[in-house]
Amino acid sequence: MLLRSTLIYAPAILLTRISALLLLVIATRLIDQVEYGLLALVVTVGELTDSAVTNWLRISLLRLGGKGEISRGSMALAARVLAVTTLIGLGIAFAAAGLVAPERWADFATAVCAYLIVGAVSRFGLTLLQMQQRHGAYSLLEFLRAALQLALPVVAVMVAPHSFLVVSLASSAATLLAGVIGLRLALQQTVSGAARFTAAELFALGIPLIALALVSLGLNSAERVLLKLYYDAGAVAIFAASYALARQPIDTIANAINMGGFPEMVSRFDSDGPQAAAMLISQQMSLLARLTFPVAALLMVLSHEVADFLLPSDYLGPVGALFPLIAVAVVAANFTTFVFQNVIHAHKRPWLLIITVLPGSLVTISLSLLFIPPLGEIGAGIALAGGMISNLIATIIVAQRLMPLPVEWGNLGLSLLIAIATGAAGWAGSALVADMIAFFRLAAGGLSGGAVFFGLTMLFHPGETRAFANKVRARLGMA
Protein backbone atom coordinates (compact mmCIF):
# COMPACT_ATOMS: atom_id res chain seq x y z
CA MET A 1 0.00 0.00 0.00
CA LEU A 2 2.77 2.45 0.92
CA LEU A 3 4.60 1.82 -2.35
CA ARG A 4 1.38 2.30 -4.31
CA SER A 5 0.46 5.59 -2.62
CA THR A 6 4.05 6.80 -2.96
CA LEU A 7 3.97 6.17 -6.70
CA ILE A 8 0.61 7.95 -7.00
CA TYR A 9 1.73 11.12 -5.26
CA ALA A 10 5.45 11.15 -6.09
CA PRO A 11 5.19 12.42 -9.70
CA ALA A 12 3.06 15.42 -8.73
CA ILE A 13 5.22 16.26 -5.73
CA LEU A 14 8.36 15.76 -7.80
CA LEU A 15 7.14 18.18 -10.45
CA THR A 16 6.35 20.85 -7.87
CA ARG A 17 9.87 20.46 -6.45
CA ILE A 18 11.43 20.57 -9.90
CA SER A 19 9.42 23.70 -10.63
CA ALA A 20 10.65 25.31 -7.41
CA LEU A 21 14.21 24.27 -8.25
CA LEU A 22 14.07 25.76 -11.74
CA LEU A 23 12.60 28.96 -10.33
CA LEU A 24 15.45 29.07 -7.81
CA VAL A 25 18.02 28.73 -10.60
CA ILE A 26 16.37 31.48 -12.65
CA ALA A 27 15.54 33.86 -9.80
CA THR A 28 19.00 33.80 -8.24
CA ARG A 29 20.43 34.88 -11.59
CA LEU A 30 17.84 37.49 -12.58
CA ILE A 31 17.00 39.31 -9.36
CA ASP A 32 19.22 41.00 -6.83
CA GLN A 33 20.47 38.84 -3.95
CA VAL A 34 18.76 41.09 -1.39
CA GLU A 35 15.46 40.83 -3.30
CA TYR A 36 15.78 37.04 -3.38
CA GLY A 37 16.44 37.05 0.36
CA LEU A 38 13.25 39.04 0.95
CA LEU A 39 11.36 36.61 -1.29
CA ALA A 40 12.68 33.72 0.82
CA LEU A 41 11.58 35.49 3.99
CA VAL A 42 8.07 35.92 2.55
CA VAL A 43 7.89 32.14 2.14
CA THR A 44 9.33 31.61 5.64
CA VAL A 45 6.84 33.90 7.37
CA GLY A 46 4.03 32.66 5.11
CA GLU A 47 4.71 28.99 5.87
CA LEU A 48 4.92 29.62 9.58
CA THR A 49 1.66 31.55 9.68
CA ASP A 50 -0.01 29.13 7.27
CA SER A 51 0.75 26.24 9.63
CA ALA A 52 -1.52 27.96 12.16
CA VAL A 53 -4.06 29.18 9.62
CA THR A 54 -4.74 26.17 7.37
CA ASN A 55 -2.45 23.20 8.07
CA TRP A 56 -4.09 22.47 11.41
CA LEU A 57 -7.47 22.34 9.66
CA ARG A 58 -6.15 19.86 7.09
CA ILE A 59 -4.96 17.52 9.82
CA SER A 60 -8.17 17.92 11.81
CA LEU A 61 -10.36 17.21 8.78
CA LEU A 62 -8.33 14.15 7.80
CA ARG A 63 -8.46 12.88 11.37
CA LEU A 64 -12.19 13.48 11.88
CA GLY A 65 -13.39 12.82 8.34
CA GLY A 66 -10.91 10.12 7.40
CA LYS A 67 -11.59 9.12 3.81
CA GLY A 68 -14.78 8.77 1.79
CA GLU A 69 -17.77 10.99 1.15
CA ILE A 70 -17.92 14.54 2.51
CA SER A 71 -21.22 16.14 3.47
CA ARG A 72 -21.92 19.73 2.44
CA GLY A 73 -22.53 20.57 6.07
CA SER A 74 -19.04 19.39 7.00
CA MET A 75 -17.53 21.34 4.14
CA ALA A 76 -19.42 24.55 5.00
CA LEU A 77 -18.46 24.33 8.68
CA ALA A 78 -14.81 23.84 7.82
CA ALA A 79 -14.93 26.74 5.35
CA ARG A 80 -16.32 29.12 8.00
CA VAL A 81 -13.63 28.13 10.44
CA LEU A 82 -11.00 28.57 7.75
CA ALA A 83 -12.25 32.08 6.91
CA VAL A 84 -11.98 33.21 10.54
CA THR A 85 -8.52 31.78 11.09
CA THR A 86 -7.29 33.25 7.81
CA LEU A 87 -8.34 36.74 8.96
CA ILE A 88 -6.36 36.19 12.15
CA GLY A 89 -3.41 35.08 10.07
CA LEU A 90 -3.52 38.30 8.05
CA GLY A 91 -3.21 40.28 11.26
CA ILE A 92 -0.18 38.23 12.25
CA ALA A 93 1.34 38.82 8.81
CA PHE A 94 1.10 42.61 9.19
CA ALA A 95 2.82 42.46 12.58
CA ALA A 96 5.54 40.10 11.33
CA ALA A 97 6.30 42.36 8.37
CA GLY A 98 7.18 45.22 10.70
CA LEU A 99 9.62 43.00 12.58
CA VAL A 100 11.25 41.11 9.71
CA ALA A 101 11.43 43.76 6.98
CA PRO A 102 10.65 47.22 8.40
CA GLU A 103 12.45 48.87 5.50
CA ARG A 104 10.00 47.26 3.01
CA TRP A 105 7.02 46.84 5.31
CA ALA A 106 4.19 47.49 2.85
CA ASP A 107 5.56 45.25 0.10
CA PHE A 108 6.43 42.47 2.54
CA ALA A 109 3.02 42.53 4.25
CA THR A 110 1.22 42.49 0.89
CA ALA A 111 3.22 39.49 -0.31
CA VAL A 112 2.67 37.48 2.88
CA CYS A 113 -1.07 38.26 3.00
CA ALA A 114 -1.50 37.13 -0.60
CA TYR A 115 0.46 33.97 0.21
CA LEU A 116 -1.88 33.19 3.11
CA ILE A 117 -5.14 33.84 1.27
CA VAL A 118 -4.33 31.73 -1.79
CA GLY A 119 -2.75 29.07 0.41
CA ALA A 120 -5.98 28.72 2.39
CA VAL A 121 -8.04 28.23 -0.78
CA SER A 122 -5.60 25.76 -2.30
CA ARG A 123 -5.03 23.72 0.86
CA PHE A 124 -8.78 23.43 1.49
CA GLY A 125 -9.55 22.18 -2.01
CA LEU A 126 -6.69 19.68 -2.01
CA THR A 127 -7.64 18.39 1.45
CA LEU A 128 -11.19 17.72 0.29
CA LEU A 129 -9.86 15.80 -2.72
CA GLN A 130 -7.54 13.82 -0.46
CA MET A 131 -10.46 12.93 1.83
CA GLN A 132 -12.48 11.84 -1.20
CA GLN A 133 -9.59 9.57 -2.24
CA ARG A 134 -9.38 11.31 -5.63
CA HIS A 135 -5.67 10.78 -5.99
CA GLY A 136 -5.57 11.33 -9.73
CA ALA A 137 -7.29 14.72 -9.53
CA TYR A 138 -4.97 15.72 -6.68
CA SER A 139 -1.90 14.82 -8.70
CA LEU A 140 -3.11 16.61 -11.84
CA LEU A 141 -3.74 19.80 -9.88
CA GLU A 142 -0.28 19.64 -8.38
CA PHE A 143 1.09 19.26 -11.91
CA LEU A 144 -0.86 22.35 -12.94
CA ARG A 145 0.30 24.36 -9.94
CA ALA A 146 3.92 23.37 -10.55
CA ALA A 147 3.78 24.50 -14.17
CA LEU A 148 2.08 27.79 -13.32
CA GLN A 149 4.41 28.49 -10.39
CA LEU A 150 7.32 28.29 -12.77
CA ALA A 151 5.82 30.15 -15.73
CA LEU A 152 4.16 33.10 -13.99
CA PRO A 153 7.07 34.07 -11.69
CA VAL A 154 9.52 33.79 -14.60
CA VAL A 155 7.37 36.23 -16.58
CA ALA A 156 7.24 38.46 -13.50
CA VAL A 157 11.04 38.38 -13.15
CA MET A 158 11.40 39.42 -16.77
CA VAL A 159 8.95 42.29 -16.32
CA ALA A 160 10.13 43.52 -12.89
CA PRO A 161 13.59 42.12 -12.08
CA HIS A 162 14.07 44.42 -9.09
CA SER A 163 10.92 43.58 -7.12
CA PHE A 164 10.43 40.52 -4.93
CA LEU A 165 6.79 41.60 -4.50
CA VAL A 166 5.91 41.09 -8.18
CA VAL A 167 7.53 37.64 -8.21
CA SER A 168 5.76 36.64 -4.98
CA LEU A 169 2.36 37.80 -6.27
CA ALA A 170 2.87 35.88 -9.51
CA SER A 171 3.58 32.70 -7.52
CA SER A 172 0.47 33.31 -5.41
CA ALA A 173 -1.63 33.76 -8.55
CA ALA A 174 -0.50 30.34 -9.76
CA THR A 175 -1.46 28.74 -6.44
CA LEU A 176 -4.85 30.49 -6.48
CA LEU A 177 -5.75 29.29 -9.96
CA ALA A 178 -4.93 25.66 -9.18
CA GLY A 179 -6.67 25.94 -5.81
CA VAL A 180 -9.92 27.30 -7.26
CA ILE A 181 -10.05 24.45 -9.78
CA GLY A 182 -9.38 21.90 -7.04
CA LEU A 183 -12.06 23.37 -4.80
CA ARG A 184 -14.58 23.29 -7.63
CA LEU A 185 -13.79 19.64 -8.41
CA ALA A 186 -14.14 18.68 -4.75
CA LEU A 187 -17.46 20.48 -4.31
CA GLN A 188 -18.96 18.63 -7.27
CA GLN A 189 -18.79 15.36 -5.36
CA THR A 190 -19.91 16.44 -1.91
CA VAL A 191 -23.14 14.88 -0.67
CA SER A 192 -26.08 16.51 1.07
CA GLY A 193 -26.26 16.30 4.83
CA ALA A 194 -25.38 17.98 8.07
CA ALA A 195 -21.87 18.36 9.40
CA ARG A 196 -20.47 15.09 10.70
CA PHE A 197 -18.45 16.88 13.35
CA THR A 198 -18.80 20.08 15.32
CA ALA A 199 -16.70 23.21 15.44
CA ALA A 200 -15.80 22.21 18.99
CA GLU A 201 -14.41 18.90 17.74
CA LEU A 202 -12.41 20.69 15.04
CA PHE A 203 -10.94 23.12 17.54
CA ALA A 204 -10.31 20.40 20.10
CA LEU A 205 -7.80 19.01 17.62
CA GLY A 206 -6.90 22.34 16.07
CA ILE A 207 -6.15 24.64 19.00
CA PRO A 208 -3.16 22.54 20.14
CA LEU A 209 -1.88 22.60 16.54
CA ILE A 210 -2.27 26.38 16.40
CA ALA A 211 -0.40 26.68 19.68
CA LEU A 212 2.17 24.30 18.26
CA ALA A 213 2.72 26.61 15.29
CA LEU A 214 3.40 29.51 17.65
CA VAL A 215 5.76 27.44 19.79
CA SER A 216 7.45 26.25 16.58
CA LEU A 217 8.50 29.79 15.73
CA GLY A 218 11.98 29.13 17.03
CA LEU A 219 12.27 25.72 15.37
CA ASN A 220 11.04 26.70 11.93
CA SER A 221 12.22 30.23 11.27
CA ALA A 222 14.36 31.70 14.04
CA GLU A 223 17.61 31.12 12.20
CA ARG A 224 16.49 33.02 9.07
CA VAL A 225 14.98 35.93 10.99
CA LEU A 226 18.06 36.28 13.20
CA LEU A 227 20.31 35.98 10.16
CA LYS A 228 18.43 38.92 8.64
CA LEU A 229 18.69 40.94 11.88
CA TYR A 230 22.41 40.23 12.41
CA TYR A 231 23.43 40.48 8.74
CA ASP A 232 21.06 41.34 5.86
CA ALA A 233 18.65 39.80 3.35
CA GLY A 234 21.61 38.79 1.18
CA ALA A 235 22.81 36.37 3.87
CA VAL A 236 19.28 34.97 4.08
CA ALA A 237 19.35 34.47 0.30
CA ILE A 238 22.50 32.32 0.50
CA PHE A 239 21.11 30.21 3.36
CA ALA A 240 17.66 29.88 1.76
CA ALA A 241 19.09 28.83 -1.61
CA SER A 242 21.27 26.15 0.01
CA TYR A 243 18.33 25.01 2.14
CA ALA A 244 16.07 24.69 -0.90
CA LEU A 245 18.61 22.62 -2.84
CA ALA A 246 19.44 20.30 0.06
CA ARG A 247 15.84 19.95 1.21
CA GLN A 248 13.89 19.32 -1.99
CA PRO A 249 15.05 15.79 -2.93
CA ILE A 250 14.56 14.45 0.60
CA ASP A 251 11.22 16.18 1.14
CA THR A 252 9.88 14.99 -2.20
CA ILE A 253 10.28 11.35 -1.22
CA ALA A 254 9.08 11.79 2.37
CA ASN A 255 5.95 13.72 1.41
CA ALA A 256 5.05 11.19 -1.27
CA ILE A 257 5.28 8.38 1.29
CA ASN A 258 3.17 10.17 3.88
CA MET A 259 0.56 11.67 1.54
CA GLY A 260 -1.22 8.37 1.14
CA GLY A 261 0.14 6.74 4.29
CA PHE A 262 -1.38 9.18 6.80
CA PRO A 263 -5.07 8.75 5.84
CA GLU A 264 -4.57 4.97 5.69
CA MET A 265 -2.89 4.98 9.09
CA VAL A 266 -5.69 6.85 10.86
CA SER A 267 -8.26 4.66 9.11
CA ARG A 268 -6.54 1.50 10.39
CA PHE A 269 -6.23 2.99 13.86
CA ASP A 270 -9.99 3.60 13.98
CA SER A 271 -11.06 0.33 12.36
CA ASP A 272 -8.40 -2.20 13.43
CA GLY A 273 -6.85 -0.65 16.52
CA PRO A 274 -3.50 0.78 17.63
CA GLN A 275 -1.54 -2.38 16.86
CA ALA A 276 -2.44 -2.30 13.16
CA ALA A 277 -1.62 1.40 12.96
CA ALA A 278 1.71 0.86 14.71
CA MET A 279 2.70 -1.79 12.17
CA LEU A 280 1.93 0.55 9.27
CA ILE A 281 3.89 3.42 10.87
CA SER A 282 6.82 1.07 11.43
CA GLN A 283 6.74 0.08 7.76
CA GLN A 284 6.60 3.76 6.82
CA MET A 285 9.64 4.44 9.01
CA SER A 286 11.64 1.71 7.25
CA LEU A 287 10.62 2.89 3.79
CA LEU A 288 11.49 6.47 4.72
CA ALA A 289 14.97 5.40 5.85
CA ARG A 290 15.53 3.22 2.80
CA LEU A 291 14.74 6.00 0.34
CA THR A 292 15.91 9.19 2.09
CA PHE A 293 19.18 8.12 3.72
CA PRO A 294 20.95 7.51 0.37
CA VAL A 295 19.63 10.79 -1.05
CA ALA A 296 20.94 12.67 1.98
CA ALA A 297 24.32 10.96 1.61
CA LEU A 298 24.61 12.01 -2.04
CA LEU A 299 23.67 15.59 -1.18
CA MET A 300 26.42 15.69 1.43
CA VAL A 301 29.22 14.45 -0.82
CA LEU A 302 28.08 16.30 -3.95
CA SER A 303 27.25 19.63 -2.31
CA HIS A 304 29.84 21.63 -4.25
CA GLU A 305 28.85 20.03 -7.55
CA VAL A 306 25.14 20.75 -6.98
CA ALA A 307 25.79 24.36 -5.98
CA ASP A 308 28.33 25.00 -8.75
CA PHE A 309 25.86 23.75 -11.35
CA LEU A 310 22.71 25.48 -10.08
CA LEU A 311 23.72 28.68 -8.26
CA PRO A 312 25.55 31.87 -9.20
CA SER A 313 29.10 32.24 -7.93
CA ASP A 314 28.20 34.73 -5.18
CA TYR A 315 26.00 32.08 -3.50
CA LEU A 316 28.66 29.38 -3.25
CA GLY A 317 30.79 30.32 -0.23
CA PRO A 318 29.50 28.16 2.66
CA VAL A 319 27.67 25.39 0.74
CA GLY A 320 30.21 22.70 1.62
CA ALA A 321 29.36 23.03 5.31
CA LEU A 322 25.69 23.98 4.87
CA PHE A 323 24.52 20.97 2.81
CA PRO A 324 25.45 18.29 5.39
CA LEU A 325 23.87 20.31 8.21
CA ILE A 326 20.67 20.92 6.25
CA ALA A 327 20.44 17.31 5.04
CA VAL A 328 20.67 16.02 8.62
CA ALA A 329 18.08 18.57 9.75
CA VAL A 330 15.63 17.65 6.96
CA VAL A 331 15.94 13.90 7.58
CA ALA A 332 15.34 14.46 11.30
CA ALA A 333 12.35 16.70 10.55
CA ASN A 334 10.77 14.12 8.24
CA PHE A 335 11.15 11.30 10.75
CA THR A 336 9.64 13.57 13.39
CA THR A 337 6.66 14.62 11.28
CA PHE A 338 5.90 11.53 9.24
CA VAL A 339 6.63 8.82 11.81
CA PHE A 340 6.44 9.81 15.45
CA GLN A 341 4.03 12.75 15.18
CA ASN A 342 1.68 10.43 13.31
CA VAL A 343 1.39 8.40 16.52
CA ILE A 344 0.23 11.49 18.37
CA HIS A 345 -2.24 12.43 15.63
CA ALA A 346 -3.67 8.90 15.60
CA HIS A 347 -4.47 9.18 19.31
CA LYS A 348 -6.04 12.64 18.84
CA ARG A 349 -3.61 14.11 21.36
CA PRO A 350 -2.16 17.04 19.38
CA TRP A 351 -1.47 19.09 22.52
CA LEU A 352 1.41 16.68 23.18
CA LEU A 353 3.13 18.11 20.10
CA ILE A 354 3.68 21.36 21.99
CA ILE A 355 5.74 19.47 24.56
CA THR A 356 7.83 17.86 21.83
CA VAL A 357 8.47 21.05 19.86
CA LEU A 358 9.39 23.31 22.77
CA PRO A 359 12.88 21.81 23.34
CA GLY A 360 13.69 22.09 19.64
CA SER A 361 12.60 25.73 19.50
CA LEU A 362 14.66 26.62 22.54
CA VAL A 363 17.70 24.82 21.15
CA THR A 364 17.34 26.52 17.74
CA ILE A 365 17.04 30.00 19.26
CA SER A 366 19.94 29.38 21.66
CA LEU A 367 22.23 28.03 18.95
CA SER A 368 21.21 30.86 16.61
CA LEU A 369 22.16 33.49 19.17
CA LEU A 370 25.40 31.65 19.88
CA PHE A 371 26.60 30.79 16.36
CA ILE A 372 25.01 33.19 13.86
CA PRO A 373 26.90 36.34 14.97
CA PRO A 374 30.37 34.80 14.39
CA LEU A 375 29.55 32.23 11.67
CA GLY A 376 26.69 33.72 9.65
CA GLU A 377 25.01 31.20 7.36
CA ILE A 378 26.92 28.25 8.80
CA GLY A 379 25.77 29.26 12.28
CA ALA A 380 22.18 29.22 10.98
CA GLY A 381 22.76 25.69 9.66
CA ILE A 382 24.11 24.54 13.03
CA ALA A 383 21.06 26.02 14.78
CA LEU A 384 18.67 24.35 12.33
CA ALA A 385 20.27 20.91 12.67
CA GLY A 386 20.49 21.13 16.46
CA GLY A 387 16.88 22.17 16.80
CA MET A 388 15.52 19.45 14.48
CA ILE A 389 17.50 16.71 16.21
CA SER A 390 16.28 17.92 19.62
CA ASN A 391 12.71 17.94 18.32
CA LEU A 392 13.09 14.38 17.00
CA ILE A 393 14.41 13.09 20.32
CA ALA A 394 11.60 14.73 22.30
CA THR A 395 8.95 13.42 19.88
CA ILE A 396 10.32 9.87 20.05
CA ILE A 397 10.13 9.91 23.86
CA VAL A 398 6.50 11.09 23.88
CA ALA A 399 5.32 8.87 21.01
CA GLN A 400 6.88 5.70 22.42
CA ARG A 401 5.12 6.25 25.72
CA LEU A 402 1.84 6.70 23.89
CA MET A 403 2.14 3.75 21.49
CA PRO A 404 5.42 1.83 21.27
CA LEU A 405 6.41 1.25 17.66
CA PRO A 406 8.00 -2.03 16.55
CA VAL A 407 11.23 -0.55 15.19
CA GLU A 408 12.88 -2.62 12.46
CA TRP A 409 16.45 -1.98 13.62
CA GLY A 410 17.93 -4.36 11.09
CA ASN A 411 16.31 -2.51 8.18
CA LEU A 412 17.36 0.88 9.58
CA GLY A 413 20.96 -0.26 9.99
CA LEU A 414 20.99 -1.75 6.51
CA SER A 415 19.58 1.50 5.09
CA LEU A 416 22.37 3.42 6.80
CA LEU A 417 25.03 1.11 5.36
CA ILE A 418 23.53 1.40 1.86
CA ALA A 419 23.51 5.18 2.29
CA ILE A 420 27.19 5.22 3.27
CA ALA A 421 28.08 3.05 0.27
CA THR A 422 25.95 5.28 -1.99
CA GLY A 423 27.69 8.40 -0.72
CA ALA A 424 31.14 6.86 -1.10
CA ALA A 425 30.37 5.82 -4.68
CA GLY A 426 29.02 9.28 -5.46
CA TRP A 427 32.16 10.94 -4.11
CA ALA A 428 34.42 8.53 -6.02
CA GLY A 429 32.52 9.02 -9.27
CA SER A 430 32.79 12.79 -8.99
CA ALA A 431 36.48 12.63 -8.04
CA LEU A 432 37.29 10.63 -11.19
CA VAL A 433 36.25 13.61 -13.34
CA ALA A 434 37.37 16.32 -10.94
CA ASP A 435 38.88 18.44 -13.73
CA MET A 436 35.61 18.65 -15.69
CA ILE A 437 32.80 21.20 -15.32
CA ALA A 438 30.21 20.91 -12.55
CA PHE A 439 27.55 19.21 -14.70
CA PHE A 440 29.78 16.26 -15.55
CA ARG A 441 31.06 15.94 -11.97
CA LEU A 442 27.48 15.93 -10.71
CA ALA A 443 26.35 13.45 -13.37
CA ALA A 444 29.26 11.09 -12.65
CA GLY A 445 28.68 11.23 -8.91
CA GLY A 446 24.92 10.81 -9.23
CA LEU A 447 25.15 7.89 -11.63
CA SER A 448 27.80 6.13 -9.53
CA GLY A 449 25.86 6.60 -6.30
CA GLY A 450 22.56 5.66 -7.94
CA ALA A 451 24.01 2.48 -9.41
CA VAL A 452 25.33 1.38 -6.01
CA PHE A 453 22.03 2.23 -4.33
CA PHE A 454 19.91 0.25 -6.79
CA GLY A 455 22.36 -2.62 -6.85
CA LEU A 456 22.48 -2.99 -3.07
CA THR A 457 18.72 -2.54 -2.79
CA MET A 458 18.14 -5.32 -5.28
CA LEU A 459 20.63 -7.49 -3.41
CA PHE A 460 19.14 -7.05 0.06
CA HIS A 461 15.46 -6.47 -0.84
CA PRO A 462 14.86 -8.48 -4.02
CA GLY A 463 11.15 -9.12 -3.44
CA GLU A 464 10.27 -5.52 -2.67
CA THR A 465 12.43 -4.27 -5.53
CA ARG A 466 10.57 -6.47 -8.01
CA ALA A 467 7.23 -5.34 -6.58
CA PHE A 468 8.28 -1.70 -6.87
CA ALA A 469 9.47 -2.20 -10.47
CA ASN A 470 6.16 -3.88 -11.36
CA LYS A 471 4.20 -0.99 -9.88
CA VAL A 472 6.33 1.52 -11.79
CA ARG A 473 5.71 -0.37 -15.04
CA ALA A 474 2.00 -0.49 -14.25
CA ARG A 475 1.92 3.25 -13.64
CA LEU A 476 3.81 3.94 -16.86
CA GLY A 477 1.46 1.64 -18.73
CA MET A 478 -1.54 3.50 -17.35
CA ALA A 479 0.05 6.80 -18.41
Secondary structure, DSSP 8 states (H G I E B T S, - for coil): -HHHHHHHHHHHHHHHHHHHHHHHHHHHHHS-HHHHHHHHHHHHHHHHHHIIIIIHHHHHHHHHH-SS--BHHHHHHHHHHHHHHHHHHHHHHHHHHHHH-GGGHHHHHHHHHHHHHHHHHHHHHHHHHHHTT-HHHHHHHHHHHHHHHHHHHHHHHHH-TT-HHHHHHHHHHHHHHHHHHHHHHHHTT-BSS--SS-HHHHHHHHHHHHHHHHHTHHHHHHHHHHHHHHS-HHHHHHHHHHHHHHHHHHHHHHHHHHHHHHHHHHHHHHHH-HHHHHHHHHHHHHHHHHHHHHHHHHHHHTHHHHHHHHS-GGG-TTHHHHHHHHHHHHHHHHHIIIIIHHHHHHTT-TTHHHHHHHHHHHHHHHHHHHHHHHHTHHHHHHHHHHHHHHHHHHHHHHHHHHS-----HHHHHHHHHHHHHHHHHHHHHHHHTTTS-HHHHHHHHHHHHHHHHHHHHHHH-HHHHHHHHHHHHHHHHH-
